[in-house]
Amino acid sequence: MTHQITMDSVESSQIAAIGYHSESQTLAVQFKGKGEKPGSIYHYSNFTPEDWQAFRDAESVGSHFYRHIKPNKEKYPFVRIEDQTEQA
């Protein structure tokens, strides 16, 4: 089950926005798209409030993501959320 998660824009060369749903402990990450097209959104499970705070407060959200979240597929299983803009 996916949740509507409010996303906040971030300063990053790879990531456009991040958000968090505390009840389901779900992290949402929207990557930058190509040109004007928005990028894909992924939801990562098992993301604790402490994980969220560390990610949100990181000096570089991109570096934090690629160091601590992406390599840990077992700890943070993810699913790609189909974006309305991708539907033809």
For each residue, the residues with C-beta under 8 A, 3 or more apart:
1: 24
2: 43 79 81
3: 21 23 24 26 43
4:
5: 19 20 21 26 28 43
6: 19
7: 17 18 19 28 30 41
8: 17 18 19
9: 16 17
10: 15 16 17 18 61
11: 61
12: 15 16 32 60 61 62
13: 32 62
14: 31 32 62 65 66
15: 10 12 18 29 30 31 32 61 62 65
16: 9 10 12 30 31 32 33 38 39
17: 7 8 9 10 28 29 30
18: 7 8 10 15 27 28 29 30 55 56 61
19: 5 6 7 8 27 28
20: 5 26 27 28 47 52 56
21: 3 5 24 25 26 28
22: 25 49 52
23: 3
24: 1 3 21 45
25: 21 22 45 46 47 48 49
26: 3 5 20 21 43 44 45 47
27: 18 19 20 43 44 47 51 52 55 69 76
28: 5 7 17 18 19 20 21 41 42 43 44 81
29: 15 17 18 41 42 44 65 69
30: 7 15 16 17 18 38 39 40 41
31: 14 15 16 39 40 41 42
32: 12 13 14 15 16 39
33: 16 36 37 38 39 40
34: 37 39
35:
36: 33
37: 33 34 85
38: 16 30 33 83 85
39: 16 30 31 32 33 34
40: 30 31 33 80 81 83 86
41: 7 28 29 30 31 80 81 83
42: 28 29 31 78 79 80 81
43: 2 3 5 26 27 28 78 79 81
44: 26 27 28 29 47 69 76 77 78
45: 24 25 26 76 77 78 79
46: 25 75 76 77
47: 20 25 26 27 44 51 52 76
48: 25 51 52
49: 22 25 52 53
50: 53 54
51: 27 47 48 54 55
52: 20 22 27 47 48 49 55 56
53: 49 50 56 57
54: 50 51 57 58 64 68
55: 18 27 51 52 58 61 64 65 68 69
56: 18 20 52 53 61
57: 53 54
58: 54 55 61 63 64
59: 63
60: 12 63 64
61: 10 11 12 15 18 55 56 58 64 65
62: 12 13 14 15 65 66
63: 58 59 60 66 67
64: 54 55 58 60 61 67 68 69
65: 14 15 29 55 61 62 68 69 70
66: 14 62 63 69 70 71
67: 63 64 71
68: 54 55 64 65 71 72
69: 27 29 44 55 64 65 66 72 76
70: 65 66 73
71: 66 67 68
72: 68 69 75 76
73: 70 76 77 78
74: 77
75: 46 72
76: 27 44 45 46 47 69 72 73
77: 44 45 46 73 74
78: 42 43 44 45 73
79: 2 42 43 45
80: 40 41 42
81: 2 28 40 41 42 43
82: 86 87
83: 38 40 41 86
84: 87
85: 37 38
86: 40 82 83
87: 82 84
88:
